[in-house]
Amino acid sequence: MWNHLPKMADQVRRLRVQRPRLDAREAEDLIAFLATLDYFDPPGDSQKGKRLFSAKRCVVCHQAGGVGGVVGPNLDRVAQASSPIAIAAAMWNHGPAMAEAMRAKGIERPTFSATELRDLITFLKSHAQQRREEPIYVLPGRAEEGRRLFVERRCAECHGAKGEGGRVRVPLYSRNAPQSLFQFAAALWNKAPAMLNAMREAGVKAPQLNAEEMANIVAYLYSVNYFAQAGNAAGGKELMATKGCVGCHNLPAETRPGLIMIKRLDRPAGFISGLWNHLALLETPEQRRKVEWPQLTPQQVADIVAFLSDGRKAVGQ
């Protein structure tokens, strides 16, 4: 978002489009919508997915393009619900039944990396493109509803209601947390046996989740920074100076109004809306010539957000 602002400003001006503003809630909704469309994942490799379909023994129980077993459902339908959110819900819901079927056939339960799962889904979609049914899109999730589901379906008993860790101390925010929805879907599948065992021991019935409920939970996990890189506040403070941010904005330690006064700036959606609204600085060529636009890596953005978040906490924001 930040690195492309100058080009976006030029395009907005060229098309004579009125520059829209974006508040934190709108940014949150936009992110949730884009997440349902695989926007945050690179394209998969259909040929690699085809090989995985056989190598992972999926072909024993499932058909794709007319080839495979009939124990499980025909996977040609995957094109109608190919969002990784819908896939995560389906894999979670059918996991126990699939485990039983694999045990009966003497098949070792496979694991998937995010890349493998993405390639496999790409292969399945390539065989389903001739079907006439319209694709089913997952609606953007709602973080508040996701938080309610997270507690109601008893996920919070192990993971904590705010991602800080529950009774078995499994935090939902760490440097090793998934960075994409395919990583999330793969992790949910790979860890399902351990999670189901923990639930049985705790007397918790494994919940069933439809795609929309999964989208709501994913939106909630975004709100607690589960899909995020951990930032370094000290590095963020240094970047504020070296990237020239302090030329326009004061550091949070200072007393005059500045970045810490922008509500929810320490949350991804608030930060993204703040970046987008910087287009106001680039609306005319004269303004463009006055601004030397620094480039930022994802980790540098995470560091700056961590620094701003620490600053807000220090002053009770």
Solvent accessible surface area in square Angstrom, and as a share of the most:
residue,aa,sasa,rsa
1,M,87,0.39
2,W,30,0.11
3,N,53,0.27
4,H,109,0.48
5,L,0,0.00
6,P,19,0.12
7,K,147,0.62
8,M,53,0.24
9,A,6,0.05
10,D,56,0.29
11,Q,81,0.36
12,V,31,0.18
13,R,81,0.30
14,R,162,0.59
15,L,96,0.48
16,R,224,0.82
17,V,78,0.45
18,Q,166,0.74
19,R,53,0.19
20,P,70,0.44
21,R,155,0.57
22,L,29,0.14
23,D,76,0.40
24,A,16,0.12
25,R,138,0.50
26,E,82,0.37
27,A,1,0.00
28,E,37,0.17
29,D,62,0.32
30,L,77,0.38
31,I,28,0.14
32,A,11,0.09
33,F,92,0.38
34,L,39,0.19
35,A,2,0.01
36,T,5,0.03
37,L,72,0.36
38,D,38,0.20
39,Y,140,0.53
40,F,88,0.37
41,D,17,0.09
42,P,78,0.49
43,P,128,0.81
44,G,21,0.20
45,D,57,0.30
46,S,32,0.21
47,Q,113,0.50
48,K,100,0.42
49,G,0,0.00
50,K,110,0.46
51,R,146,0.53
52,L,25,0.13
53,F,8,0.03
54,S,63,0.41
55,A,77,0.59
56,K,40,0.17
57,R,116,0.42
58,C,23,0.13
59,V,38,0.22
60,V,45,0.26
61,C,13,0.07
62,H,23,0.10
63,Q,42,0.19
64,A,4,0.03
65,G,37,0.36
66,G,58,0.56
67,V,99,0.57
68,G,32,0.30
69,G,18,0.18
70,V,123,0.71
71,V,85,0.49
72,G,19,0.19
73,P,88,0.56
74,N,66,0.34
75,L,41,0.20
76,D,18,0.10
77,R,157,0.57
78,V,22,0.13
79,A,26,0.20
80,Q,28,0.12
81,A,39,0.30
82,S,19,0.12
83,S,9,0.06
84,P,1,0.00
85,I,3,0.02
86,A,9,0.07
87,I,10,0.05
88,A,0,0.00
89,A,3,0.02
90,A,46,0.36
91,M,27,0.12
92,W,22,0.08
93,N,30,0.15
94,H,99,0.44
95,G,3,0.03
96,P,55,0.35
97,A,67,0.52
98,M,49,0.22
99,A,19,0.14
100,E,102,0.46
101,A,29,0.22
102,M,20,0.09
103,R,155,0.57
104,A,91,0.71
105,K,97,0.41
106,G,67,0.65
107,I,12,0.06
108,E,156,0.70
109,R,54,0.20
110,P,20,0.13
111,T,80,0.46
112,F,12,0.05
113,S,56,0.36
114,A,17,0.13
115,T,71,0.41
116,E,50,0.22
117,L,3,0.01
118,R,33,0.12
119,D,8,0.04
120,L,12,0.06
121,I,12,0.06
122,T,37,0.22
123,F,10,0.04
124,L,5,0.03
125,K,64,0.27
126,S,48,0.31
127,H,79,0.35
128,A,3,0.02
129,Q,138,0.62
130,Q,174,0.77
131,R,94,0.34
132,R,230,0.84
133,E,88,0.39
134,E,137,0.61
135,P,59,0.37
136,I,108,0.55
137,Y,147,0.56
138,V,11,0.06
139,L,120,0.60
140,P,47,0.30
141,G,8,0.08
142,R,136,0.50
143,A,20,0.16
144,E,124,0.55
145,E,41,0.18
146,G,0,0.00
147,R,100,0.36
148,R,101,0.37
149,L,2,0.01
150,F,7,0.03
151,V,70,0.40
152,E,94,0.42
153,R,57,0.21
154,R,100,0.37
155,C,33,0.19
156,A,18,0.14
157,E,54,0.24
158,C,19,0.11
159,H,30,0.13
160,G,6,0.05
161,A,38,0.29
162,K,152,0.64
163,G,5,0.05
164,E,100,0.45
165,G,7,0.06
166,G,13,0.13
167,R,140,0.51
168,V,77,0.44
169,R,162,0.59
170,V,66,0.38
171,P,71,0.45
172,L,21,0.10
173,Y,78,0.30
174,S,46,0.29
175,R,151,0.55
176,N,144,0.74
177,A,9,0.07
178,P,18,0.11
179,Q,82,0.37
180,S,15,0.10
181,L,3,0.01
182,F,5,0.02
183,Q,72,0.32
184,F,14,0.06
185,A,0,0.00
186,A,4,0.03
187,A,21,0.16
188,L,30,0.15
189,W,9,0.03
190,N,51,0.26
191,K,121,0.51
192,A,4,0.03
193,P,53,0.34
194,A,69,0.53
195,M,46,0.20
196,L,24,0.12
197,N,71,0.36
198,A,35,0.27
199,M,26,0.11
200,R,161,0.59
201,E,154,0.69
202,A,38,0.29
203,G,59,0.56
204,V,11,0.06
205,K,181,0.77
206,A,31,0.24
207,P,18,0.11
208,Q,110,0.49
209,L,11,0.05
210,N,87,0.45
211,A,32,0.25
212,E,52,0.24
213,E,33,0.15
214,M,4,0.02
215,A,2,0.02
216,N,5,0.02
217,I,9,0.05
218,V,3,0.02
219,A,10,0.08
220,Y,9,0.03
221,L,6,0.03
222,Y,44,0.17
223,S,27,0.18
224,V,33,0.19
225,N,44,0.23
226,Y,25,0.09
227,F,20,0.08
228,A,22,0.17
229,Q,70,0.31
230,A,17,0.13
231,G,26,0.25
232,N,80,0.41
233,A,28,0.22
234,A,79,0.61
235,G,22,0.21
236,G,0,0.00
237,K,101,0.43
238,E,113,0.51
239,L,22,0.11
240,M,2,0.01
241,A,59,0.45
242,T,96,0.56
243,K,54,0.23
244,G,44,0.42
245,C,27,0.16
246,V,57,0.33
247,G,70,0.67
248,C,109,0.65
249,H,49,0.22
250,N,8,0.04
251,L,36,0.18
252,P,4,0.02
253,A,91,0.71
254,E,63,0.28
255,T,142,0.83
256,R,145,0.53
257,P,111,0.70
258,G,18,0.17
259,L,15,0.07
260,I,10,0.05
261,M,106,0.47
262,I,77,0.39
263,K,166,0.70
264,R,75,0.27
265,L,6,0.03
266,D,36,0.19
267,R,74,0.27
268,P,44,0.28
269,A,6,0.05
270,G,4,0.04
271,F,16,0.07
272,I,46,0.23
273,S,7,0.05
274,G,18,0.18
275,L,19,0.09
276,W,36,0.13
277,N,25,0.13
278,H,39,0.17
279,L,2,0.01
280,A,35,0.27
281,L,76,0.38
282,L,2,0.01
283,E,74,0.33
284,T,53,0.31
285,P,63,0.39
286,E,95,0.43
287,Q,67,0.30
288,R,73,0.27
289,R,179,0.65
290,K,170,0.72
291,V,53,0.31
292,E,166,0.74
293,W,38,0.13
294,P,30,0.19
295,Q,101,0.45
296,L,16,0.08
297,T,71,0.41
298,P,98,0.62
299,Q,63,0.28
300,Q,45,0.20
301,V,37,0.21
302,A,15,0.11
303,D,17,0.09
304,I,7,0.03
305,V,24,0.14
306,A,22,0.17
307,F,21,0.09
308,L,1,0.01
309,S,17,0.11
310,D,71,0.37
311,G,9,0.09
312,R,28,0.10
313,K,145,0.61
314,A,88,0.68
315,V,75,0.43
316,G,68,0.65
317,Q,98,0.43
